[in-house]
Amino acid sequence: MSQAQPAPEQPPEQPPPEQAGPGERDGEMDRTRDRDAAGRARNARPRDELGRPLGRQAAGAPTMPDDLALPPAAAVQRAQQLLDDGRPFHAHEVLEASWRTAPAAERDLWQGLAQVAVGLTHARRGNDRGAAALLRRGAAGVAGYAGASPHQIDAAGLARSATELAARIEREGLGALDDAVLRLRLRR
């Protein structure tokens, strides 16, 4: 008859590890990623025209500076120029910079504008679901400013156009859309 083996000693139960914050791993800063002092990612890695990261040695498309700070009218103008040029990822970077520095009363507007640009980026990348979702989310954020139209932004028109584009993407798919419909207008 064989004797039962004693159960192996179990280590004492430990509490779950804390969730790492941005740029952290195991409570320490992750030095393998390019981040600023606050732990936010920097745009040092080369990217293609649609914002997809490339290898570190690739030439890449020009990006917006990390410390971009434009007055609202200039930000809208620059973002529109980038949208017209078919560079919605870069328009998103301009709008996101304005979102970070906007007064509290306008933050939802700038966030919505940035989300519309991300929706257009997803569309150019061929991501139907992501495009429709971000266009709708951005339209909802912008729609709250339809009566005010700050900085001459056509909030009502943009919200309507982004919502209609999202529905069209869901109905027809990106393959059926002409490039021109992916160039929304921020102003009248």
Sine and cosine of phi, psi and omega as CSV:
sin_phi,cos_phi,sin_psi,cos_psi,sin_omega,cos_omega
0.00,0.00,0.72,-0.69,-0.02,-1.00
-1.00,-0.03,0.51,-0.86,0.02,-1.00
-1.00,0.02,0.54,-0.84,0.03,-1.00
-0.95,0.33,0.68,-0.73,0.03,-1.00
-0.98,0.21,0.65,-0.76,0.06,-1.00
-0.91,0.41,0.56,-0.83,0.02,-1.00
-0.90,0.43,0.64,-0.77,0.03,-1.00
-0.88,0.47,0.55,-0.84,-0.02,-1.00
-0.92,0.38,0.77,-0.64,-0.01,-1.00
-1.00,-0.03,0.64,-0.77,0.07,-1.00
-0.93,0.38,0.48,-0.88,0.02,-1.00
-0.86,0.50,0.60,-0.80,0.00,-1.00
-0.91,0.41,0.71,-0.71,-0.02,-1.00
-0.91,-0.42,0.50,-0.87,0.03,-1.00
-0.91,0.41,0.44,-0.90,0.01,-1.00
-0.89,0.45,0.55,-0.83,0.00,-1.00
-0.91,0.41,0.50,-0.87,0.05,-1.00
-0.91,0.42,0.51,-0.86,0.06,-1.00
-0.94,0.33,0.72,-0.70,0.03,-1.00
-0.96,0.29,0.66,-0.76,0.06,-1.00
-0.99,0.17,-0.04,-1.00,-0.02,-1.00
-0.87,0.49,0.79,-0.62,0.03,-1.00
0.98,0.20,0.14,0.99,-0.01,-1.00
-0.92,-0.38,0.48,-0.88,0.11,-0.99
-0.62,-0.78,0.83,-0.55,-0.03,-1.00
0.81,0.59,0.64,0.77,0.05,-1.00
0.98,0.19,-0.08,1.00,0.01,-1.00
-0.94,-0.34,0.47,-0.88,0.05,-1.00
-0.91,0.41,0.70,-0.71,0.06,-1.00
-0.99,0.17,0.97,-0.25,-0.08,-1.00
-0.99,0.15,-0.05,1.00,0.00,-1.00
-0.99,0.13,-0.19,0.98,-0.01,-1.00
-0.93,-0.36,0.56,-0.83,0.00,-1.00
-0.99,0.14,0.96,-0.30,-0.06,-1.00
-0.73,-0.68,0.41,-0.91,0.07,-1.00
-0.99,0.10,-0.04,-1.00,-0.06,-1.00
-0.88,0.48,-0.46,0.89,0.00,-1.00
-1.00,0.06,-0.01,1.00,0.02,-1.00
1.00,-0.02,0.05,1.00,0.02,-1.00
-0.98,0.18,0.62,-0.79,0.02,-1.00
-0.91,0.42,0.61,-0.80,0.11,-0.99
-0.98,-0.19,0.27,-0.96,-0.04,-1.00
-1.00,-0.08,0.57,0.82,-0.08,-1.00
-0.95,0.30,-0.45,0.89,-0.04,-1.00
-0.96,0.29,0.72,-0.69,0.02,-1.00
-0.87,0.48,0.56,-0.83,0.00,-1.00
-0.73,-0.68,0.40,-0.92,0.09,-1.00
-0.99,0.14,-0.05,-1.00,-0.04,-1.00
-0.87,0.50,-0.40,0.92,-0.01,-1.00
-0.98,-0.22,0.24,0.97,0.09,-1.00
0.99,0.12,0.10,1.00,0.02,-1.00
-0.97,0.23,0.70,-0.71,-0.02,-1.00
-0.91,0.41,0.62,-0.79,0.04,-1.00
-0.92,-0.39,0.09,-1.00,0.08,-1.00
-0.87,0.49,0.46,-0.89,-0.10,-1.00
-0.86,0.52,-0.47,0.88,-0.05,-1.00
-1.00,-0.05,-0.07,1.00,-0.02,-1.00
-0.95,0.33,0.44,-0.90,-0.01,-1.00
-0.94,0.35,-0.76,0.65,0.04,-1.00
0.94,0.33,0.24,-0.97,0.05,-1.00
-1.00,0.07,0.45,-0.89,0.06,-1.00
-0.87,0.49,0.61,-0.80,0.03,-1.00
-0.89,-0.45,0.13,-0.99,0.05,-1.00
-0.99,0.15,0.56,-0.83,0.05,-1.00
-0.91,0.42,0.53,-0.85,-0.01,-1.00
-0.88,0.47,-0.49,0.87,-0.06,-1.00
-0.98,-0.20,0.46,0.89,-0.02,-1.00
-0.85,0.53,0.78,-0.62,0.03,-1.00
-0.60,-0.80,0.98,-0.20,0.01,-1.00
-0.91,-0.41,0.53,-0.85,0.15,-0.99
-0.89,0.46,0.43,-0.90,-0.09,-1.00
-0.78,0.63,-0.73,0.69,-0.03,-1.00
-0.89,0.47,-0.65,0.76,0.02,-1.00
-0.93,0.36,-0.59,0.81,0.03,-1.00
-0.90,0.43,-0.69,0.73,0.02,-1.00
-0.90,0.43,-0.69,0.72,0.01,-1.00
-0.88,0.47,-0.72,0.69,-0.01,-1.00
-0.91,0.42,-0.69,0.73,0.01,-1.00
-0.88,0.47,-0.67,0.74,0.02,-1.00
-0.89,0.45,-0.66,0.75,0.03,-1.00
-0.87,0.50,-0.68,0.73,0.02,-1.00
-0.92,0.40,-0.65,0.76,0.07,-1.00
-0.88,0.47,-0.69,0.73,0.01,-1.00
-0.89,0.45,-0.53,0.85,0.01,-1.00
-0.99,0.12,0.04,1.00,-0.01,-1.00
0.97,0.26,0.50,0.87,-0.02,-1.00
-0.85,-0.53,0.90,0.45,-0.06,-1.00
-0.91,0.42,-0.47,0.88,0.04,-1.00
-0.88,0.47,-0.67,0.74,-0.01,-1.00
-0.95,0.32,-0.57,0.82,0.10,-0.99
-0.88,0.47,-0.65,0.76,0.05,-1.00
-0.85,0.53,-0.66,0.75,-0.01,-1.00
-0.89,0.46,-0.66,0.75,0.03,-1.00
-0.89,0.45,-0.73,0.68,-0.04,-1.00
-0.93,0.38,-0.59,0.81,0.03,-1.00
-0.91,0.40,-0.62,0.79,0.05,-1.00
-0.88,0.47,-0.63,0.78,0.04,-1.00
-0.94,0.35,-0.59,0.81,0.04,-1.00
-0.86,0.50,-0.69,0.72,-0.04,-1.00
-0.90,0.44,-0.50,0.87,-0.08,-1.00
-0.95,-0.30,-0.01,1.00,-0.06,-1.00
-0.93,0.36,0.48,-0.88,0.13,-0.99
-0.90,0.44,0.44,-0.90,-0.08,-1.00
-0.79,0.62,-0.60,0.80,-0.05,-1.00
-0.93,0.37,-0.26,0.97,-0.02,-1.00
-0.90,-0.43,0.02,1.00,-0.09,-1.00
-0.88,0.48,-0.66,0.75,0.00,-1.00
-0.90,0.44,-0.58,0.82,0.05,-1.00
-0.88,0.48,-0.80,0.60,-0.04,-1.00
-0.91,0.41,-0.60,0.80,0.06,-1.00
-0.90,0.44,-0.70,0.71,0.03,-1.00
-0.88,0.48,-0.68,0.74,0.05,-1.00
-0.87,0.48,-0.70,0.71,0.02,-1.00
-0.89,0.46,-0.63,0.77,0.00,-1.00
-0.92,0.39,-0.59,0.81,0.09,-1.00
-0.88,0.48,-0.70,0.72,0.02,-1.00
-0.89,0.45,-0.61,0.79,0.05,-1.00
-0.92,0.39,-0.62,0.79,0.07,-1.00
-0.86,0.51,-0.67,0.74,0.05,-1.00
-0.92,0.39,-0.56,0.83,0.07,-1.00
-0.89,0.46,-0.73,0.68,0.04,-1.00
-0.86,0.51,-0.64,0.77,0.01,-1.00
-0.88,0.47,-0.70,0.71,0.00,-1.00
-0.92,0.39,-0.45,0.89,0.06,-1.00
-0.99,0.13,-0.12,0.99,0.03,-1.00
1.00,0.02,0.28,0.96,-0.03,-1.00
-0.99,-0.13,1.00,0.01,-0.05,-1.00
-0.82,0.57,-0.80,0.60,-0.08,-1.00
-0.89,0.46,-0.72,0.69,0.01,-1.00
-0.89,0.45,-0.65,0.76,0.01,-1.00
-0.88,0.47,-0.78,0.63,-0.04,-1.00
-0.89,0.46,-0.69,0.72,-0.04,-1.00
-0.89,0.45,-0.72,0.70,-0.03,-1.00
-0.96,0.29,-0.56,0.83,0.07,-1.00
-0.89,0.45,-0.68,0.73,0.02,-1.00
-0.91,0.41,-0.69,0.72,-0.01,-1.00
-0.89,0.45,-0.70,0.71,0.03,-1.00
-0.90,0.43,-0.66,0.75,0.02,-1.00
-0.87,0.49,-0.65,0.76,0.01,-1.00
-0.89,0.45,-0.64,0.77,0.02,-1.00
-0.92,0.38,-0.65,0.76,-0.02,-1.00
-0.95,0.30,-0.58,0.82,-0.07,-1.00
-0.85,0.53,-0.49,0.87,0.01,-1.00
-0.90,0.43,-0.19,0.98,-0.02,-1.00
-0.93,-0.37,0.24,0.97,-0.08,-1.00
-0.85,0.53,-0.60,0.80,-0.02,-1.00
-0.98,0.21,-0.46,0.89,-0.11,-0.99
-1.00,-0.03,-0.63,0.78,-0.06,-1.00
0.75,0.66,0.85,0.53,0.00,-1.00
-0.89,0.46,0.55,-0.84,0.05,-1.00
0.84,0.54,0.49,0.87,0.01,-1.00
0.88,0.48,0.39,0.92,0.07,-1.00
-0.97,0.22,0.74,-0.67,0.05,-1.00
-0.99,0.11,0.97,0.25,-0.09,-1.00
-0.86,0.50,-0.70,0.72,-0.01,-1.00
-0.90,0.43,-0.73,0.69,-0.01,-1.00
-0.91,0.42,-0.66,0.75,0.00,-1.00
-0.92,0.39,-0.68,0.73,0.02,-1.00
-0.87,0.50,-0.68,0.73,0.01,-1.00
-0.91,0.42,-0.73,0.68,-0.02,-1.00
-0.89,0.46,-0.68,0.73,-0.01,-1.00
-0.91,0.40,-0.65,0.76,0.03,-1.00
-0.91,0.41,-0.68,0.73,0.03,-1.00
-0.90,0.43,-0.65,0.76,0.03,-1.00
-0.90,0.43,-0.67,0.75,0.04,-1.00
-0.86,0.51,-0.71,0.71,0.01,-1.00
-0.90,0.44,-0.64,0.77,0.00,-1.00
-0.92,0.39,-0.64,0.77,0.05,-1.00
-0.88,0.48,-0.70,0.71,0.01,-1.00
-0.91,0.42,-0.60,0.80,-0.06,-1.00
-0.98,0.20,-0.72,0.69,-0.15,-0.99
-0.96,-0.29,-0.37,0.93,-0.09,-1.00
1.00,0.09,0.43,-0.90,-0.05,-1.00
-0.91,0.42,-0.52,0.85,-0.02,-1.00
-0.88,0.48,-0.41,0.91,-0.03,-1.00
-1.00,0.03,-0.09,1.00,-0.11,-0.99
-0.99,-0.12,0.61,-0.79,0.09,-1.00
-0.98,0.19,0.51,-0.86,-0.01,-1.00
-0.82,0.57,-0.55,0.83,-0.07,-1.00
-0.89,0.45,-0.50,0.87,-0.02,-1.00
-0.96,0.29,-0.19,0.98,0.02,-1.00
-1.00,-0.05,0.29,0.96,0.01,-1.00
-0.87,-0.50,0.98,0.20,-0.03,-1.00
-0.96,0.27,0.41,-0.91,-0.01,-1.00
-0.98,-0.20,0.76,-0.65,0.04,-1.00
-1.00,0.09,-0.50,0.86,0.01,-1.00
-0.85,-0.52,0.28,-0.96,0.05,-1.00
-0.93,0.37,0.00,0.00,0.00,0.00
